[in-house]
Amino acid sequence: MKNFWLSLALALVSIVAGCAHTPPPPPSRAPLSADAVAQQYQAITPSLVAIQYVWESELGRHEIIGAGIVVGDDGLVMTSLGLLGQIPDEQMKDFKIIVPSDSGDPQELDAVFQGRDERTELAFVKTRDPQKWKSIKFIEQPPQVGDYVYSVGLMPKDAGYKSYFMSGIVATTLRGELPQIVVSGSLAAVDSPVFNAQGDAIGIVSFAPGQGLLLNNPTDSLSAVTNPPRLFTPTRFFQQSFSDLPTPENPVRIPWLGAMQLTGLTKDVAEYNNLKDQPAVQVGEVIHDTPADQAGLKQGDIIVKVNGAPLERGDQPEELPMILHRKLMRMKVGDQVVLSVLRHRGQPLEEIKITLAEQPPRPMTAKRYYADDLGFGVRDSVFIDTYARHLATDAKGVIVSVLRPQGSAESGGLRLGDMIQRMNGEVVGDVVDFQKSYEQLRKDKPKESVVLVVLREGREDTIRIEPPQ
């Protein structure tokens, strides 16, 4: 017995001694040490670049520069879709990727625009020649309230694209069409990567009112430092892009239902329809001969489920239509989706199977023509133009897309958004038709005025434009 107690005592001493020499694990929510901050800063900086392109519009050339994140070792870079705005694809020229340097001038590499991804609000550019870069790999790891997060971003061109480090603490998560995480403290500029304490990339800094996207805006060069962002978008929102990247040969095809004017049900309306605590969206209009129309979806139907799953909840009912829209956008053209809809109060839900079609062409992809002598440009009419004017989808006409300030067209009363239907008595079909007729008219009668019949605010107007003498 004596030997037993002696052995036990020695074992306990050994355990205590071992514990004394093993440091306790660091708290999971402790801020990074100064050395860890420096290491993270140095590790991330090589993966931050700038994207530059020229917007060659009818009215001149404009250089645009924004932040980019290297996401492919071969030279693939992503940026915010907001950097492109609604600029037509054909007007974006001379893409370059700018690699900052602490020891010399930034390096400019020729690049190719890969495409837009409206599903995730991202755009992609790739160096023309393959690279061997260190890319950032984003993972889905939702942070918790109280976690420290860090970001490294680029300062503007005037500051030499210098990278800088910012930190914050997760304050809350917002629901809505674009999930966002709020931090107390500060984050780096819009489109900067966000990391956790383990160095994992878990999101990108979101655009918000008051935040700039450009790195070459002389009137707003340091707003990200003096008024730092406090919102970031978690990886789950944009990770789909990495598995289905757009390329010049294969742009992202966005699926479409053909249901318009969707509204989220308010609390009172939901309770009236026995849908308490169930997010739901009501259909305002179904476009003729679209997938929704062909499948039997009706005006007034209330969508409660998609493929058997309840709709995601937003913070406000107004967010529900866009949440549903985003969900459908992430599917594929040709996919079949099952909508569970309430058609009559108190009745069981009805299931409607819809095969998704491709979204109609958008204004930024439409063909364009510029009448230089009169100072106005037109583009092809697309679905959104005919829908807004309550016209048949095959209605003829072109849309006024640009006006030169103080030009003949503006002086004659032409307005942006006018739909030109006739020119000097002849019906205008599309941009090709318009260009052919216009150039022939100017060739035969260069001094004759141009008379346009336009559709404006639901009525026809006649515009007479005198050529410059």
C-alpha positions as CSV (number, residue, x, y, z in Angstrom):
1,M,0.0,0.0,0.0
2,K,2.9,2.3,0.9
3,N,4.3,1.8,-2.6
4,F,1.0,2.6,-4.2
5,W,0.7,6.0,-2.5
6,L,4.3,6.8,-3.3
7,S,3.7,6.0,-7.0
8,L,0.6,8.1,-7.1
9,A,2.3,11.0,-5.5
10,L,5.2,10.8,-8.0
11,A,2.7,10.7,-10.9
12,L,0.9,13.8,-9.7
13,V,4.1,15.7,-9.3
14,S,5.1,14.7,-12.8
15,I,1.7,15.9,-14.2
16,V,2.0,19.2,-12.3
17,A,5.5,19.7,-13.5
18,G,4.6,19.0,-17.1
19,C,1.7,21.5,-16.9
20,A,4.0,24.2,-15.5
21,H,6.2,24.0,-18.6
22,T,3.3,23.9,-21.1
23,P,1.9,27.4,-21.8
24,P,-1.9,27.7,-21.9
25,P,-3.4,28.1,-25.3
26,P,-4.0,31.8,-26.3
27,P,-7.5,33.1,-26.0
28,S,-9.3,32.6,-29.4
29,R,-10.5,36.2,-29.5
30,A,-7.3,37.9,-28.4
31,P,-5.9,40.6,-30.8
32,L,-2.9,39.8,-32.9
33,S,0.5,40.7,-31.5
34,A,2.6,43.3,-33.2
35,D,4.8,40.6,-34.7
36,A,1.7,38.7,-36.0
37,V,0.3,41.9,-37.5
38,A,3.6,42.5,-39.3
39,Q,3.7,38.9,-40.6
40,Q,0.1,39.1,-41.9
41,Y,0.7,42.4,-43.5
42,Q,3.8,41.2,-45.3
43,A,2.0,38.0,-46.4
44,I,-1.0,39.7,-47.8
45,T,0.6,42.7,-49.5
46,P,2.0,40.8,-52.6
47,S,-1.5,39.7,-53.5
48,L,-2.9,43.3,-53.8
49,V,-2.8,45.0,-57.1
50,A,-4.7,47.8,-59.0
51,I,-6.8,47.4,-62.1
52,Q,-6.7,50.1,-64.7
53,Y,-8.7,50.5,-67.9
54,V,-9.8,53.3,-70.3
55,W,-13.5,54.1,-70.7
56,E,-13.6,55.2,-74.3
57,S,-17.0,56.8,-74.5
58,E,-18.5,58.9,-77.3
59,L,-17.5,62.0,-75.4
60,G,-13.8,61.2,-74.7
61,R,-11.4,58.9,-72.9
62,H,-11.4,58.5,-69.1
63,E,-8.9,56.4,-67.1
64,I,-10.3,54.4,-64.3
65,I,-8.3,52.6,-61.6
66,G,-9.6,50.5,-58.7
67,A,-8.4,47.9,-56.3
68,G,-7.9,44.2,-57.2
69,I,-7.1,41.0,-55.4
70,V,-5.0,38.2,-56.9
71,V,-7.1,35.1,-56.8
72,G,-5.2,33.0,-59.3
73,D,-1.5,32.1,-59.3
74,D,-1.4,32.5,-63.1
75,G,-2.5,36.2,-62.9
76,L,-6.3,36.2,-62.3
77,V,-7.5,39.2,-60.4
78,M,-10.9,40.0,-59.1
79,T,-12.5,43.4,-58.3
80,S,-15.9,44.9,-57.5
81,L,-18.5,45.0,-60.3
82,G,-19.1,48.6,-59.2
83,L,-15.7,49.6,-60.8
84,L,-17.3,48.9,-64.2
85,G,-20.8,50.3,-63.4
86,Q,-23.0,50.3,-66.5
87,I,-20.2,51.0,-68.9
88,P,-20.8,49.1,-72.1
89,D,-18.4,46.2,-72.6
90,E,-17.3,47.5,-76.0
91,Q,-16.2,50.9,-74.5
92,M,-13.8,49.4,-71.9
93,K,-10.3,49.4,-73.5
94,D,-6.6,48.9,-72.6
95,F,-6.9,46.8,-69.4
96,K,-3.8,46.7,-67.2
97,I,-2.9,45.2,-63.9
98,I,-0.7,47.5,-61.8
99,V,1.7,45.8,-59.4
100,P,2.8,48.3,-56.6
101,S,6.5,48.4,-55.6
102,D,8.3,49.9,-52.6
103,S,11.6,50.2,-54.4
104,G,10.5,51.7,-57.7
105,D,7.7,52.7,-60.0
106,P,4.6,50.4,-60.2
107,Q,4.8,47.7,-62.8
108,E,2.0,47.8,-65.5
109,L,1.1,44.5,-67.1
110,D,-1.2,44.2,-70.1
111,A,-4.4,42.4,-69.1
112,V,-7.6,40.9,-70.6
113,F,-11.1,41.5,-69.3
114,Q,-12.5,38.1,-68.4
115,G,-16.1,39.2,-67.7
116,R,-18.7,40.3,-65.2
117,D,-20.5,38.1,-62.6
118,E,-23.7,39.7,-61.6
119,R,-24.5,36.8,-59.3
120,T,-21.7,37.8,-57.0
121,E,-21.1,41.5,-57.8
122,L,-17.6,40.7,-59.0
123,A,-15.6,41.2,-62.2
124,F,-12.4,39.5,-63.3
125,V,-9.3,40.5,-65.2
126,K,-6.3,38.4,-66.1
127,T,-2.7,39.3,-67.2
128,R,-2.1,38.6,-70.9
129,D,1.1,36.7,-70.0
130,P,0.9,33.9,-67.3
131,Q,2.3,34.9,-63.9
132,K,3.6,33.1,-60.9
133,W,1.9,35.1,-58.2
134,K,0.8,34.3,-54.6
135,S,-3.0,34.2,-54.7
136,I,-5.5,34.6,-51.8
137,K,-7.7,31.7,-51.2
138,F,-11.1,32.6,-49.7
139,I,-12.8,30.2,-47.4
140,E,-16.3,30.2,-45.8
141,Q,-15.8,30.6,-42.1
142,P,-18.5,32.9,-40.5
143,P,-17.0,35.0,-37.7
144,Q,-18.8,35.4,-34.4
145,V,-19.6,38.7,-32.6
146,G,-16.5,39.7,-30.7
147,D,-14.0,38.1,-33.1
148,Y,-11.2,40.3,-34.3
149,V,-10.9,40.7,-38.1
150,Y,-8.2,42.4,-40.1
151,S,-7.9,43.8,-43.6
152,V,-5.1,45.1,-45.8
153,G,-5.8,47.4,-48.7
154,L,-4.2,49.8,-51.2
155,M,-4.0,53.5,-50.8
156,P,-4.7,55.7,-53.9
157,K,-2.4,56.3,-56.8
158,D,-1.4,59.7,-55.3
159,A,0.0,57.7,-52.3
160,G,1.9,55.2,-54.5
161,Y,-0.6,52.4,-54.0
162,K,1.0,51.8,-50.6
163,S,-0.6,48.9,-48.7
164,Y,-1.9,49.5,-45.2
165,F,-3.3,47.4,-42.3
166,M,-6.6,48.0,-40.4
167,S,-8.5,46.0,-37.7
168,G,-11.9,45.7,-36.1
169,I,-14.2,43.6,-34.0
170,V,-17.3,41.9,-35.4
171,A,-20.3,43.7,-34.1
172,T,-23.2,42.0,-35.8
173,T,-24.4,40.4,-39.1
174,L,-27.0,42.0,-41.3
175,R,-29.5,40.0,-43.3
176,G,-30.7,41.1,-46.7
177,E,-30.1,40.8,-50.4
178,L,-26.3,41.3,-49.8
179,P,-25.2,39.8,-46.5
180,Q,-22.9,42.1,-44.6
181,I,-20.9,41.9,-41.4
182,V,-20.6,45.1,-39.3
183,V,-17.4,45.8,-37.4
184,S,-16.5,48.2,-34.6
185,G,-13.2,49.7,-35.5
186,S,-12.1,50.1,-39.1
187,L,-11.4,48.2,-42.3
188,A,-9.2,49.0,-45.2
189,A,-10.6,50.4,-48.5
190,V,-13.4,48.9,-50.5
191,D,-12.4,45.6,-52.2
192,S,-9.8,44.8,-49.7
193,P,-9.6,41.2,-48.4
194,V,-10.7,40.5,-44.8
195,F,-8.9,38.0,-42.6
196,N,-9.5,36.3,-39.2
197,A,-6.8,35.9,-36.5
198,Q,-5.7,32.6,-38.1
199,G,-4.9,34.4,-41.4
200,D,-7.8,32.9,-43.3
201,A,-9.4,35.1,-45.9
202,I,-13.1,35.2,-45.0
203,G,-14.5,38.2,-47.0
204,I,-14.0,41.4,-48.8
205,V,-14.7,45.0,-47.7
206,S,-18.1,46.1,-49.0
207,F,-19.0,49.3,-50.8
208,A,-21.2,51.6,-48.8
209,P,-22.5,55.2,-49.3
210,G,-19.7,57.6,-48.7
211,Q,-17.0,55.1,-49.7
212,G,-15.1,55.5,-53.0
213,L,-14.2,52.8,-55.5
214,L,-11.6,54.7,-57.5
215,L,-7.9,54.9,-56.7
216,N,-7.4,57.8,-59.1
217,N,-10.0,60.3,-57.8
218,P,-8.1,63.5,-57.0
219,T,-11.0,65.0,-55.1
220,D,-11.4,62.0,-52.8
221,S,-7.9,60.5,-52.5
222,L,-7.8,59.5,-48.8
223,S,-11.5,59.0,-47.9
224,A,-10.9,55.3,-47.0
225,V,-8.4,56.5,-44.4
226,T,-10.3,59.5,-43.0
227,N,-13.7,57.7,-43.2
228,P,-12.8,54.0,-43.1
229,P,-15.4,51.3,-44.1
230,R,-17.0,49.2,-41.4
231,L,-18.8,46.6,-43.5
232,F,-17.6,43.5,-45.2
233,T,-19.2,40.7,-47.3
234,P,-18.6,37.1,-46.2
235,T,-17.1,34.6,-48.6
236,R,-20.4,32.7,-48.9
237,F,-21.9,35.5,-51.0
238,F,-19.2,35.4,-53.8
239,Q,-17.5,32.0,-53.6
240,Q,-19.7,30.7,-56.5
241,S,-17.6,32.8,-58.9
242,F,-14.5,30.8,-58.3
243,S,-16.1,27.5,-59.4
244,D,-17.8,29.1,-62.4
245,L,-15.5,31.9,-63.6
246,P,-16.5,34.1,-66.6
247,T,-14.2,34.1,-69.6
248,P,-14.4,36.1,-72.8
249,E,-15.6,33.0,-74.6
250,N,-18.0,31.9,-72.0
251,P,-19.6,34.8,-70.1
252,V,-21.9,34.1,-67.2
253,R,-25.4,33.3,-68.3
254,I,-28.0,34.6,-65.8
255,P,-31.2,32.6,-65.5
256,W,-34.6,34.3,-65.6
257,L,-38.2,33.6,-64.6
258,G,-40.1,36.4,-66.3
259,A,-42.0,37.5,-63.2
260,M,-41.9,41.2,-62.5
261,Q,-42.9,43.7,-59.8
262,L,-42.2,41.3,-57.0
263,T,-43.1,42.6,-53.5
264,G,-42.2,41.3,-50.1
265,L,-45.2,40.6,-47.8
266,T,-45.5,42.9,-44.8
267,K,-46.2,41.4,-41.4
268,D,-49.9,42.3,-41.5
269,V,-50.4,40.9,-45.1
270,A,-48.5,37.7,-44.2
271,E,-50.7,37.1,-41.1
272,Y,-53.9,37.7,-43.1
273,N,-52.8,35.0,-45.4
274,N,-51.9,32.6,-42.5
275,L,-48.2,33.0,-43.3
276,K,-47.1,34.4,-39.9
277,D,-43.3,34.3,-39.6
278,Q,-42.9,33.0,-43.1
279,P,-41.0,35.2,-45.6
280,A,-43.0,35.4,-48.8
281,V,-43.0,37.3,-52.1
282,Q,-46.1,38.3,-54.2
283,V,-46.0,38.4,-58.0
284,G,-47.1,41.7,-59.5
285,E,-46.8,40.8,-63.2
286,V,-45.9,37.8,-65.4
287,I,-44.5,38.6,-68.8
288,H,-46.2,36.9,-71.7
289,D,-44.4,33.9,-73.2
290,T,-41.7,33.7,-70.5
291,P,-40.9,30.6,-68.5
292,A,-43.1,31.8,-65.6
293,D,-46.0,32.4,-68.0
294,Q,-45.6,29.1,-69.8
295,A,-45.5,27.2,-66.4
296,G,-48.7,28.8,-65.2
297,L,-47.4,31.4,-62.6
298,K,-50.1,34.1,-62.1
299,Q,-50.3,37.7,-61.1
300,G,-51.1,37.8,-57.4
301,D,-49.4,34.4,-56.6
302,I,-47.5,34.4,-53.3
303,I,-44.2,32.5,-53.5
304,V,-43.5,30.9,-50.1
305,K,-40.9,28.2,-51.0
306,V,-38.2,27.5,-53.6
307,N,-37.4,23.8,-54.3
308,G,-39.2,22.9,-51.0
309,A,-37.1,25.3,-48.9
310,P,-38.6,28.4,-47.2
311,L,-37.4,31.8,-48.5
312,E,-34.5,33.4,-46.7
313,R,-35.4,36.1,-44.3
314,G,-34.4,39.7,-44.6
315,D,-34.3,42.5,-42.1
316,Q,-37.1,44.3,-44.1
317,P,-39.9,43.0,-46.3
318,E,-38.6,45.2,-49.1
319,E,-35.4,43.0,-49.3
320,L,-37.3,39.8,-50.0
321,P,-37.7,40.2,-53.8
322,M,-34.0,40.7,-54.3
323,I,-33.1,37.8,-51.9
324,L,-35.3,35.6,-54.1
325,H,-33.8,37.1,-57.2
326,R,-30.3,36.4,-56.0
327,K,-31.3,32.8,-55.2
328,L,-32.6,32.2,-58.7
329,M,-29.6,34.0,-60.3
330,R,-27.3,31.4,-58.7
331,M,-29.0,28.6,-60.6
332,K,-28.2,27.6,-64.2
333,V,-30.0,28.4,-67.4
334,G,-32.1,25.3,-68.1
335,D,-32.5,24.3,-64.4
336,Q,-35.9,23.4,-63.3
337,V,-37.1,25.3,-60.2
338,V,-40.2,24.4,-58.2
339,L,-42.1,27.3,-56.6
340,S,-44.6,26.6,-53.8
341,V,-47.2,29.4,-54.1
342,L,-50.3,30.4,-52.2
343,R,-53.0,31.3,-54.8
344,H,-56.0,31.5,-52.5
345,R,-56.1,32.3,-48.8
346,G,-56.7,29.2,-46.7
347,Q,-55.9,26.8,-49.5
348,P,-52.9,24.4,-49.7
349,L,-49.8,25.6,-51.5
350,E,-49.6,24.8,-55.2
351,E,-46.3,23.7,-56.8
352,I,-45.3,25.2,-60.1
353,K,-42.4,23.8,-62.0
354,I,-40.5,26.3,-64.1
355,T,-37.5,25.8,-66.5
356,L,-35.3,28.8,-66.2
357,A,-34.4,30.7,-69.5
358,E,-31.6,33.1,-70.1
359,Q,-32.0,36.7,-69.0
360,P,-32.8,39.0,-71.9
361,P,-29.9,41.2,-73.2
362,R,-29.0,44.2,-71.1
363,P,-28.3,47.8,-72.1
364,M,-24.5,47.4,-71.6
365,T,-24.3,44.7,-74.2
366,A,-26.4,46.5,-76.8
367,K,-25.0,47.8,-80.1
368,R,-24.3,51.6,-80.3
369,Y,-23.8,54.3,-82.8
370,Y,-22.8,57.9,-82.4
371,A,-23.9,60.7,-84.7
372,D,-20.9,63.0,-84.2
373,D,-22.1,66.0,-86.2
374,L,-25.3,66.4,-84.2
375,G,-23.8,65.2,-80.9
376,F,-26.0,62.2,-79.9
377,G,-25.6,58.5,-79.6
378,V,-28.1,55.7,-79.7
379,R,-28.2,52.0,-78.8
380,D,-30.4,49.0,-79.5
381,S,-33.6,48.8,-77.6
382,V,-33.6,45.8,-75.1
383,F,-36.3,44.2,-73.0
384,I,-36.1,46.6,-70.1
385,D,-36.8,49.5,-72.5
386,T,-39.9,48.1,-74.0
387,Y,-41.2,46.9,-70.6
388,A,-40.8,50.3,-69.0
389,R,-42.7,51.8,-71.9
390,H,-45.5,49.2,-71.9
391,L,-44.6,48.1,-75.5
392,A,-44.4,44.7,-77.1
393,T,-41.0,43.1,-76.7
394,D,-40.4,43.3,-80.5
395,A,-41.3,47.0,-80.7
396,K,-39.0,48.9,-83.2
397,G,-36.8,51.8,-82.2
398,V,-33.5,52.9,-80.7
399,I,-32.7,54.5,-77.4
400,V,-30.8,57.8,-77.0
401,S,-27.8,56.9,-74.8
402,V,-25.6,59.9,-74.9
403,L,-25.9,63.7,-75.6
404,R,-22.9,66.0,-76.1
405,P,-23.4,69.1,-73.9
406,Q,-24.5,72.1,-76.0
407,G,-24.5,70.0,-79.1
408,S,-27.1,70.3,-81.9
409,A,-29.2,67.4,-80.6
410,E,-29.4,68.7,-77.0
411,S,-30.2,72.2,-78.3
412,G,-33.0,70.8,-80.5
413,G,-34.7,69.2,-77.4
414,L,-33.6,65.6,-77.7
415,R,-33.3,63.9,-74.2
416,L,-31.5,60.9,-72.8
417,G,-33.7,57.9,-72.8
418,D,-35.9,59.0,-75.7
419,M,-36.9,56.1,-77.9
420,I,-36.5,57.1,-81.6
421,Q,-39.1,55.4,-83.7
422,R,-38.9,57.4,-87.0
423,M,-36.3,59.6,-88.7
424,N,-37.4,61.9,-91.5
425,G,-40.6,59.9,-91.9
426,E,-38.9,56.5,-92.1
427,V,-39.4,53.8,-89.5
428,V,-36.2,53.1,-87.4
429,G,-35.7,49.4,-86.7
430,D,-32.5,48.9,-84.8
431,V,-29.0,50.6,-84.6
432,V,-27.8,49.0,-87.8
433,D,-30.9,50.3,-89.6
434,F,-30.5,53.7,-88.0
435,Q,-26.8,54.0,-88.8
436,K,-27.3,53.1,-92.5
437,S,-30.2,55.6,-92.9
438,Y,-28.5,58.4,-91.0
439,E,-25.2,58.1,-92.9
440,Q,-27.0,58.0,-96.2
441,L,-29.0,61.1,-95.2
442,R,-25.9,63.1,-94.2
443,K,-24.2,62.0,-97.4
444,D,-27.0,63.1,-99.7
445,K,-28.2,66.1,-97.7
446,P,-25.5,67.2,-95.2
447,K,-27.2,70.6,-94.5
448,E,-30.7,69.3,-94.1
449,S,-32.3,69.2,-90.6
450,V,-33.1,65.8,-89.0
451,V,-36.7,65.2,-87.8
452,L,-37.1,62.5,-85.2
453,V,-40.3,61.1,-83.8
454,V,-39.6,59.9,-80.3
455,L,-41.5,58.2,-77.6
456,R,-41.2,60.1,-74.3
457,E,-43.1,59.5,-71.1
458,G,-45.9,57.6,-72.9
459,R,-46.5,60.1,-75.7
460,E,-44.9,60.9,-79.1
461,D,-42.9,64.1,-79.6
462,T,-41.4,65.4,-82.8
463,I,-37.8,66.8,-82.5
464,R,-36.2,68.9,-85.2
465,I,-32.4,69.1,-85.1
466,E,-30.5,71.6,-87.2
467,P,-27.0,70.6,-88.2
468,P,-24.2,72.9,-87.3
469,Q,-23.5,75.4,-90.1
